[in-house]
Amino acid sequence: MLKLPLKIVFFPFFCLAAAFLMSACLEPQNVGKFLESDEVQDKIERTRVGLTDLSGDGLFAGNERITGLKPDKYYRVEIHEEDEDDEDETINILTYKFVSREGRLVDKLEDANRAPGTAIINLSNSLNYIVYSASPLSGSMTIYHVESPAMIAAAKNSDVTELYASSDGISIRKPEDTHTYYLELPEFIKKSVEDGNTFQILLVPVNTTSTPRLVSTIPGHSNIIQLRGEGTITDYVFVEYDDKGKIIGFYTLKVFILGETPEDDDGIKINITFNIESGEVEFDSNITVISQADLVENPRPLFVNIINPYIDNPDIIMENVVWKYNGEEIALADEFTLVIDFTDPVNLDYLVEGSHVFSILFNLTIDGVSIPYSASYTVKINP
């Protein structure tokens, strides 16, 4: 008969007894409570920036970045600290910043630009941020078409145009002479200045590679600015400060000053070219504005052509061409030419009054290195 040592016989019973005693003494761990503990939450928070509820919808805090921005909008940022012991949750603003073309924070408005992508980068996980986008500057405005600011007060009725700015901005026909356009901004700007507030105004060229610059209202008028010339698209960014230097307003206005629509016997034509040295995509024609009534009466195609100045250079290859209409990819028979045939009923959607945004994305491979290019072009349909 086989005899087992007592240690082996009783060992399982000892294990069961120990397990029973430990389960009775130790409280079971709940994973949810563990993750919600202050210690764990503090460690999680330190892996991302602080983004307050006052920021716009669709923004997300990440590791040293904030994502969810909308390209081509303007953003400003407040960096602050919250007094957790303050029942009023007072926000102590440390500094104001603006977002640059590179998606970084800058101190000066003149270094700001449209958001290049969807993220603000190079942030600190130890700081809290409030992100604001610029609101469209809307309301009644007046255009003066005169030789100089001194002639504004005595401008003839024929030289004065009343208009209303929408979220798309304002469109002005090119001057038929050498006179200049001056824009009288909404009345609330004048009233704000009278109340002791101040404005900074940033001029941002949209359809050229010119550098943004600060501009001022004309002397003697707190809400009139001089506009640029024919064929230009310009964003004006307005920052309103109170008498203590706090930002209390942030607005943007897009101004189209229309040139001649490029046409020949075949239809309306726009050429797109690109510059390896500047890394920019440029349009031979700055903007196309078409009359809806004219197109209905005289239908004709619109051609947007990509011009490759390096086509004879075997070391530079253009590829991966993608066209988009209002953000949605569209298929084309010829990837280098976008054609909208307004004589075809299937294209009636393009005749709807308003702005139609076409985007072009492609890659240039230069000596084996692929470089992405992109740009947007607006076709504006007027009544």
Summary of the structure (lengths in Angstrom):
residues: 383
radius of gyration: 30.2
end to end distance: 107.8
largest distance: 126.3
contacts: 1022
relative contact order: 0.09
helix: 17%
strand: 44%
